[in-house]
């Protein structure tokens, strides 16, 4: 049995879903501690209350939003500066925990503090995230505006997380790697057991998902297409024509996604990958000022498995064009390649002590909180 430390970014559910899927595949055979900030901590903490997985809350980077739910660059930069001011203390706290518990392996999902501790203490480090596509992918196929932004953001990614023995890039898109990139493994998204075993068929309804908000013109366009659209992320409201507003529920959402005709959503890597695994074409609507989503949307377009339109510019015509193209888009989905769990576990196994890595990890359903509880201290 090895001791494994995970740390992850706290913005959005993609990081938490990725880490949770890996933790579930590892926890029967290894002792796992997860350091989780922000929304990731809120999501993970109750799931592992009373189990053998230890969740420790910690500070982390996150986006700040304006009142109309756009990314506020000024406040985000200010919050980032405040976090960087806390970083030396956070590193000291993590180092103290690492010296006490002596982990065999550290894994970062785009979290910058744990890699610095791993480097200082000489503990093997892996990077498993989506963001490293910015530093590892050949992005020459992108439009020039996105290419320049990706080059800048690639520098930020390398500055935040470095020193890893191997980099795993989890994505629904697989372009060539940049010349000179070494020790990089490209895999699909981390699929939850429920996604992998879902009963899939092509129904008549659509699923729409918004992370925080949707401009009124988007909802007007959806209401005009004459299809039932099950809308998640905006809360429960009275039905509006074909629009059915659903409370966020993990099981109901997955059932609706597995049985829908197509997905219309913001351009998050994890959700797009899950939808493609379920053989659902995607209309990706990147949020204003969220350049990672712009890049994901362009990747989707290049893959041939979906369309992309900016969230605040989408029209009913765009929606109808997408729906008319579904029979053309569906055969372009490379469904088997969307599942990135087993190749990622193979990378982890390579970097564990020999005695701890001999047994094959087998994905299974998520555990219920039925084991001895562990403490959940907060790092400040």
C-alpha positions as CSV (number, residue, x, y, z in Angstrom):
1,X,0.0,0.0,0.0
2,X,1.4,3.4,-1.0
3,X,0.6,6.8,0.3
4,X,-0.6,9.2,-2.4
5,X,-1.2,13.0,-2.0
6,X,-3.5,14.7,-4.6
7,X,-3.9,18.4,-5.0
8,X,-6.3,20.1,-7.4
9,X,-7.5,23.5,-8.6
10,X,-10.9,24.6,-7.1
11,X,-12.5,26.3,-10.1
12,X,-15.3,24.3,-11.7
13,X,-16.3,20.7,-11.3
14,X,-13.9,19.3,-14.0
15,X,-10.9,19.1,-11.6
16,X,-13.0,17.5,-8.8
17,X,-14.6,15.0,-11.2
18,X,-11.2,14.0,-12.6
19,X,-9.6,13.5,-9.1
20,X,-12.6,11.7,-7.7
21,X,-12.5,9.2,-10.5
22,X,-8.9,8.5,-9.9
23,X,-9.3,8.3,-6.1
24,X,-12.1,5.7,-6.5
25,X,-9.8,3.5,-8.6
26,X,-6.9,3.8,-6.1
27,X,-8.5,3.9,-2.6
28,X,-9.0,0.2,-2.1
29,X,-5.2,-0.5,-2.4
30,X,-3.6,2.8,-1.3
31,X,-3.9,5.5,1.3
32,X,-5.1,8.7,-0.4
33,X,-5.1,12.3,0.9
34,X,-6.7,15.0,-1.3
35,X,-5.9,18.7,-0.8
36,X,-8.9,20.6,-2.2
37,X,-9.7,24.3,-2.4
38,X,-12.8,26.3,-3.4
39,X,-15.7,24.5,-5.2
40,X,-13.7,21.3,-5.4
41,X,-13.5,21.1,-1.6
42,X,-17.2,21.9,-1.3
43,X,-18.0,19.1,-3.7
44,X,-15.6,16.4,-2.4
45,X,-15.8,16.9,1.4
46,X,-19.3,15.5,1.9
47,X,-18.7,12.6,-0.5
48,X,-15.8,11.3,1.6
49,X,-17.1,12.1,5.1
50,X,-16.7,8.9,7.1
51,X,-14.5,7.1,4.6
52,X,-10.8,6.1,4.4
53,X,-10.1,9.0,2.0
54,X,-8.8,12.2,3.8
55,X,-10.0,15.5,2.4
56,X,-8.1,18.6,3.5
57,X,-9.4,22.0,2.6
58,X,-6.8,24.6,1.4
59,X,-6.7,28.0,-0.3
60,X,-6.6,28.1,-4.1
61,X,-6.8,30.2,-7.2
62,X,-10.3,31.0,-8.6
63,X,-12.1,33.2,-11.1
64,X,-14.0,36.2,-9.8
65,X,-17.2,37.3,-11.6
66,X,-19.1,40.5,-12.3
67,X,-22.8,41.0,-11.3
68,X,-23.8,39.8,-14.8
69,X,-21.7,36.7,-14.3
70,X,-18.8,37.5,-16.7
71,X,-15.2,36.9,-15.6
72,X,-14.0,40.0,-13.8
73,X,-10.3,40.2,-14.8
74,X,-9.4,43.0,-12.4
75,X,-10.9,41.1,-9.4
76,X,-9.5,37.8,-10.6
77,X,-6.0,39.3,-10.8
78,X,-6.4,40.8,-7.4
79,X,-7.5,37.4,-5.9
80,X,-4.6,35.8,-7.7
81,X,-2.2,38.3,-6.1
82,X,-3.7,37.6,-2.7
83,X,-3.2,33.9,-3.2
84,X,0.4,34.3,-4.2
85,X,0.9,36.2,-1.0
86,X,-0.4,33.2,0.9
87,X,1.6,30.7,-1.1
88,X,4.8,30.6,1.0
89,X,2.7,29.8,4.1
90,X,0.7,27.2,2.3
91,X,3.9,25.5,1.1
92,X,5.2,25.4,4.6
93,X,2.0,23.8,5.9
94,X,2.0,21.2,3.1
95,X,5.6,20.5,3.8
96,X,4.9,19.9,7.4
97,X,2.1,17.4,6.6
98,X,4.3,15.7,4.0
99,X,7.2,15.3,6.5
100,X,4.8,13.8,9.0
101,X,3.0,11.4,6.6
102,X,5.8,10.7,4.1
103,X,3.8,10.1,0.9
104,X,5.3,7.9,-1.8
105,X,3.8,9.9,-4.7
106,X,2.3,13.4,-5.2
107,X,-0.1,14.2,-8.0
108,X,-1.2,17.8,-9.0
109,X,-4.3,18.6,-11.0
110,X,-3.2,22.2,-11.9
111,X,-2.5,23.1,-8.3
112,X,0.9,25.0,-7.7
113,X,1.7,24.5,-4.0
114,X,2.1,20.7,-3.8
115,X,4.6,20.5,-6.8
116,X,6.9,22.9,-4.9
117,X,6.8,20.7,-1.8
118,X,7.5,17.6,-3.9
119,X,10.5,19.3,-5.5
120,X,11.8,20.4,-2.1
121,X,11.4,17.0,-0.5
122,X,12.5,14.9,-3.5
123,X,9.1,13.1,-3.7
124,X,8.0,11.8,-7.2
125,X,5.5,14.2,-8.8
126,X,3.0,13.6,-11.6
127,X,0.9,16.3,-13.3
128,X,-2.6,15.0,-14.4
129,X,-4.8,17.8,-15.7
130,X,-6.3,19.3,-18.8
131,X,-4.5,22.7,-18.7
132,X,-1.1,21.3,-19.8
133,X,-2.4,21.0,-23.3
134,X,-1.4,24.7,-23.5
135,X,2.3,23.8,-23.0
136,X,2.3,20.4,-24.7
137,X,0.0,20.5,-27.7
138,X,1.0,21.6,-31.2
139,X,-1.6,24.5,-31.5
140,X,-0.6,25.6,-35.0
141,X,-4.0,24.7,-36.3
142,X,-5.7,27.4,-34.1
143,X,-6.7,30.8,-35.4
144,X,-4.0,33.3,-34.8
145,X,-5.8,35.2,-32.0
146,X,-6.2,32.0,-30.0
147,X,-2.7,30.8,-30.8
148,X,-1.2,34.0,-29.3
149,X,-3.4,33.6,-26.2
150,X,-2.5,29.9,-25.9
151,X,1.2,30.8,-26.1
152,X,0.9,33.2,-23.2
153,X,-1.2,30.9,-21.1
154,X,1.2,28.0,-21.8
155,X,3.9,30.1,-20.1
156,X,1.6,30.5,-17.1
157,X,0.9,26.8,-16.9
158,X,4.6,26.0,-16.9
159,X,5.3,28.5,-14.2
160,X,2.5,27.2,-11.9
161,X,3.2,23.5,-12.2
162,X,6.6,22.1,-13.1
163,X,9.1,19.6,-12.0
164,X,6.9,16.6,-12.6
165,X,8.3,13.3,-13.8
166,X,5.5,12.8,-16.3
167,X,2.6,14.9,-17.6
168,X,-0.8,13.4,-18.4
169,X,-3.0,15.6,-20.5
170,X,-6.7,14.6,-20.1
171,X,-8.7,15.9,-23.1
172,X,-11.4,15.0,-25.6
173,X,-9.1,16.2,-28.4
174,X,-5.7,14.7,-29.5
175,X,-3.6,16.8,-31.8
176,X,0.2,16.2,-32.2
177,X,2.5,17.2,-29.4
178,X,4.8,20.2,-29.7
179,X,8.2,19.3,-31.0
180,X,10.5,18.5,-28.1
181,X,7.8,17.6,-25.6
182,X,8.8,14.5,-23.6
183,X,7.3,12.3,-20.9
184,X,3.8,13.4,-22.0
185,X,0.9,11.0,-22.2
186,X,-2.4,12.0,-24.0
187,X,-5.5,10.4,-22.6
188,X,-9.3,11.0,-22.8
189,X,-11.3,12.4,-19.9
190,X,-11.7,10.6,-16.5
191,X,-15.0,8.9,-16.8
192,X,-17.0,8.3,-13.7
193,X,-18.2,4.6,-13.3
194,X,-21.8,5.8,-13.9
195,X,-20.9,7.4,-17.2
196,X,-18.9,4.3,-18.3
197,X,-21.9,2.0,-17.6
198,X,-24.8,4.2,-18.6
199,X,-27.5,2.9,-20.8
200,X,-27.2,5.0,-24.0
201,X,-29.8,5.5,-26.6
202,X,-30.9,8.4,-28.9
203,X,-34.0,10.1,-27.5
204,X,-35.8,13.2,-28.8
205,X,-35.0,15.7,-26.0
206,X,-31.9,18.0,-25.8
207,X,-29.9,18.7,-22.7
208,X,-28.6,22.3,-22.0
209,X,-26.1,23.0,-19.2
210,X,-24.9,26.4,-18.0
211,X,-22.3,26.7,-15.3
212,X,-23.6,30.0,-13.8
213,X,-25.8,31.9,-16.2
214,X,-27.2,32.1,-19.7
215,X,-28.0,35.4,-21.5
216,X,-31.7,35.9,-22.3
217,X,-31.1,35.7,-26.0
218,X,-29.8,32.1,-25.6
219,X,-32.9,31.1,-23.7
220,X,-35.1,32.8,-26.4
221,X,-33.3,30.9,-29.1
222,X,-33.7,27.6,-27.3
223,X,-37.4,28.3,-26.7
224,X,-37.9,29.0,-30.5
225,X,-36.6,25.7,-31.9
226,X,-39.7,23.6,-31.0
227,X,-37.8,20.8,-29.1
228,X,-37.9,19.7,-25.5
229,X,-34.8,21.1,-23.8
230,X,-33.9,20.0,-20.3
231,X,-32.0,22.9,-18.8
232,X,-29.5,22.4,-15.9
233,X,-27.5,25.0,-14.0
234,X,-30.1,27.8,-13.8
235,X,-32.2,26.4,-10.9
236,X,-35.9,25.4,-11.0
237,X,-38.3,27.7,-12.8
238,X,-41.7,27.3,-14.4
239,X,-41.7,25.5,-17.7
240,X,-41.4,27.8,-20.7
241,X,-42.6,26.2,-23.9
242,X,-40.2,23.3,-24.5
243,X,-37.8,24.5,-21.8
244,X,-37.8,22.3,-18.7
245,X,-35.7,23.8,-15.9
246,X,-34.2,21.0,-13.8
247,X,-32.6,21.0,-10.4
248,X,-28.9,19.9,-10.5
249,X,-29.0,16.2,-9.6
250,X,-26.0,14.0,-10.7
251,X,-28.0,10.9,-11.4
252,X,-30.9,12.6,-13.2
253,X,-28.5,14.7,-15.3
254,X,-26.6,11.7,-16.4
255,X,-29.7,9.8,-17.3
256,X,-31.0,12.8,-19.4
257,X,-27.5,13.1,-21.0
258,X,-27.3,9.4,-21.9
259,X,-30.7,9.4,-23.5
260,X,-30.7,12.8,-25.3
261,X,-30.3,13.7,-28.9
262,X,-27.5,16.2,-28.3
263,X,-25.9,18.5,-25.7
264,X,-25.8,22.3,-25.8
265,X,-23.5,23.7,-23.1
266,X,-20.6,25.8,-22.1
267,X,-17.3,24.4,-23.4
268,X,-15.9,22.6,-20.4
269,X,-13.5,19.8,-21.2
270,X,-14.9,17.2,-18.8
271,X,-18.5,17.6,-19.8
272,X,-17.8,17.7,-23.5
273,X,-15.7,14.5,-23.2
274,X,-18.4,12.7,-21.2
275,X,-21.1,13.7,-23.8
276,X,-18.9,12.4,-26.7
277,X,-18.3,9.1,-24.9
278,X,-22.1,8.8,-24.7
279,X,-22.2,9.4,-28.4
280,X,-23.8,12.8,-28.2
281,X,-22.8,15.6,-30.5
282,X,-22.1,18.9,-28.7
283,X,-22.9,22.5,-29.5
284,X,-20.2,24.3,-27.4
285,X,-21.0,27.9,-26.3
286,X,-17.8,29.3,-24.6
287,X,-18.4,31.9,-21.9
288,X,-17.4,35.4,-22.5
289,X,-13.7,36.1,-21.6
290,X,-13.1,32.4,-20.8
291,X,-10.3,31.7,-23.2
292,X,-9.8,28.1,-22.2
293,X,-13.4,27.5,-23.2
294,X,-12.7,29.3,-26.5
295,X,-9.9,26.8,-27.1
296,X,-12.0,23.8,-26.1
297,X,-14.7,25.0,-28.5
298,X,-12.3,25.3,-31.4
299,X,-10.9,21.8,-30.6
300,X,-14.5,20.5,-30.7
301,X,-15.0,22.1,-34.1
302,X,-11.7,20.6,-35.4
303,X,-12.7,17.2,-34.2
304,X,-15.7,17.2,-36.4
305,X,-17.9,16.0,-33.5
306,X,-19.7,19.3,-32.8
307,X,-20.2,23.0,-33.5
308,X,-19.1,26.0,-31.6
309,X,-20.6,29.5,-31.3
310,X,-19.8,32.2,-28.7
311,X,-22.4,32.1,-25.9
312,X,-23.6,35.7,-26.3
313,X,-23.8,35.5,-30.1
314,X,-25.7,32.2,-30.6
315,X,-29.0,32.5,-32.5
316,X,-31.9,30.2,-33.3
317,X,-30.3,29.8,-36.8
318,X,-27.1,28.4,-35.2
319,X,-29.2,26.0,-33.1
320,X,-31.1,24.7,-36.1
321,X,-27.9,24.3,-38.2
322,X,-26.5,22.2,-35.4
323,X,-29.6,20.1,-35.1
324,X,-29.7,19.6,-38.9
325,X,-26.1,18.3,-38.7
326,X,-26.4,15.7,-36.0
327,X,-26.5,12.7,-38.4
328,X,-23.2,14.0,-39.9
329,X,-21.6,14.8,-36.6
330,X,-22.4,11.6,-34.7
331,X,-20.2,9.2,-36.9
332,X,-17.2,11.6,-36.3
333,X,-17.2,10.8,-32.5
334,X,-14.2,8.6,-31.5
335,X,-16.0,7.2,-28.5
336,X,-13.5,4.6,-27.2
337,X,-10.7,7.2,-27.0
338,X,-12.7,9.4,-24.7
339,X,-12.1,7.0,-21.8
340,X,-8.8,8.1,-20.2
341,X,-8.9,6.2,-16.9
342,X,-6.9,3.1,-17.6
343,X,-4.0,4.7,-19.4
344,X,-3.8,7.3,-16.6
345,X,-3.7,4.5,-14.0
346,X,-0.9,2.9,-15.9
347,X,1.2,6.0,-15.6
348,X,0.5,6.2,-11.9
349,X,1.5,2.6,-11.5
350,X,4.9,3.3,-13.1
351,X,5.8,5.8,-10.4
352,X,4.7,3.9,-7.3
353,X,7.0,1.7,-5.3
354,X,7.3,-1.7,-6.9
355,X,5.6,-3.5,-4.0
356,X,2.7,-1.1,-4.1
357,X,2.2,-1.1,-7.9
358,X,2.0,-4.8,-8.6
359,X,-1.8,-5.0,-8.3
360,X,-3.9,-3.8,-11.2
361,X,-6.3,-1.0,-10.4
362,X,-9.9,-1.8,-11.4
363,X,-12.5,0.9,-11.8
364,X,-15.7,0.3,-9.9
365,X,-18.7,2.2,-8.6
366,X,-18.2,5.0,-6.2
367,X,-18.1,3.9,-2.6
368,X,-20.6,5.0,-0.1
369,X,-19.4,6.7,3.2
370,X,-19.3,3.4,5.2
371,X,-15.7,3.3,6.4
372,X,-14.0,4.6,9.5
373,X,-14.0,8.4,9.5
374,X,-10.8,10.4,9.2
375,X,-10.1,14.0,10.2
376,X,-10.5,16.8,7.7
377,X,-8.1,19.6,8.8
378,X,-8.0,22.9,7.0
379,X,-4.8,24.4,5.7
380,X,-4.7,28.2,6.0
